[in-house]
Amino acid sequence: MTHSTPTPTTATPAPIHALVTGAAGGIGRGICFALIAQARRDGAPIHISAAASAPSEKLDHLLAELRAAGATAQGITGDITDPAQCVDLVAQAHAGGGDLTALVCNAGASGPGRLVDLPVAQWDHTFHLNTRSVFVMAQAAYPQLVRTRGSITAVASMSGLTPHPGYGGYSAAKAALIMLCRQMAQEWGAEGIRVNAVCPGMTHTPLTAPVYTDPAVKTQRESLVPLGRIGQPEDIGRTVAFLAGPGAAYITGQSLVVDGGISDHMLTMIPGRPGRPPIGSAPK
Ligand SMILES: NC(=O)c1ccc[n+]([C@@H]2O[C@H](COP(=O)([O-])OP(=O)(O)OC[C@H]3O[C@@H](n4cnc5c(N)ncnc54)[C@H](OP(=O)(O)O)[C@@H]3O)[C@@H](O)[C@H]2O)c1
């Protein structure tokens, strides 16, 4: 078998235009900076359309940081629980940066609630925010992504793979999101569009920060993670950047769990089983 020697090329890689929802939040920021770092490594110019629910100093500050890191960036705003505003966000991105090469649907939230008395309005809100928004934005971005043979990456959750009791419709909404990504991957693969999901585990962000102000809770949580620490936004960001970018050119319809191993830790917690690691022994 012979191997041909690749011809060296000096061509600049195609420009990247990524729309990131929830960009000014914890994981969103991690995603933006990871996308920039990856573009720099690849030698590709990058434009980020950083989406937030409304104008804010937080968003302005992020835009200044993204530009300082080497990207061009624009802020775009809209409430993604409203389908019309989802479509408008994609239009704002296109108006300022041309065709998208990557749609990153990261915005979302959980909230406490027991199914036995969960208000239907709360169920609907959870699905509109975490699931329907991704469908509507992906549909709106589809023509652009066909032209660029681009990617869609959604931030789901380990709660979309394992039931999360006491969190209302969150697990069901993220599970539906994972399946939506798999279905889009099947329907749009022929157009060259790849669609994947990332499932973070416990990640330290503004959403979860109140939990970690109690050192005892933080230590207890760390002790359940085989890798011995709580995830950081950059852990998720690097994974999203990989799946959104050229390194994942043959990956579609997948959900990648980024949780330090906690999801698979359950069976080690059954008392009396040989090989059960002592609780609280996770290395720092
Ligand atoms: N942190 C974790 O442990 C964890 C674990 C698993 C999955 N996740 C998922 O990771 C994603 C990011 O979460 P995070 O921890 O980074 O939380 P975060 O810091 O609160 O960020 C969430 C972002 O979502 C945006 N958002 C919320 N409601 C919106 C709306 N109606 N319209 C537009 N944008 C809206 C917010 O934008 P504004 O600030 O502009 O309002 C916020 O920046 C979520 O999908 C979450 O479900 C997080």
The ligand as an ORCA input file, in Angstrom:
! r2SCAN-3c Opt
* xyz 0 1
  N     -23.374     24.840     35.769
  C     -23.658     23.548     35.757
  O     -23.343     22.807     36.734
  C     -24.355     22.942     34.561
  C     -24.449     21.544     34.516
  C     -25.072     20.953     33.423
  C     -25.569     21.743     32.403
  N     -25.474     23.100     32.465
  C     -26.037     23.869     31.351
  O     -25.040     24.742     30.862
  C     -25.636     25.880     30.263
  C     -24.976     27.141     30.807
  O     -25.195     27.215     32.202
  P     -24.272     28.048     33.208
  O     -23.994     27.170     34.363
  O     -23.160     28.702     32.477
  O     -25.339     29.124     33.708
  P     -25.348     30.729     33.689
  O     -24.014     31.256     34.098
  O     -26.543     31.126     34.453
  O     -25.545     31.024     32.134
  C     -26.774     30.738     31.488
  C     -26.995     31.775     30.418
  O     -28.258     31.511     29.809
  C     -28.791     32.754     29.405
  N     -30.248     32.763     29.427
  C     -31.053     32.336     30.431
  N     -32.342     32.562     30.121
  C     -32.336     33.162     28.887
  C     -33.338     33.644     28.016
  N     -34.657     33.554     28.334
  N     -32.980     34.213     26.836
  C     -31.676     34.308     26.494
  N     -30.659     33.854     27.259
  C     -31.002     33.292     28.450
  C     -28.307     33.776     30.406
  O     -28.079     34.964     29.651
  P     -28.140     36.434     30.339
  O     -27.055     36.427     31.380
  O     -27.891     37.344     29.213
  O     -29.529     36.556     30.933
  C     -27.045     33.176     30.987
  O     -25.895     33.885     30.556
  C     -27.140     25.761     30.552
  O     -27.786     25.247     29.408
  C     -27.205     24.775     31.693
  O     -28.440     24.081     31.717
  C     -24.877     23.704     33.530
*
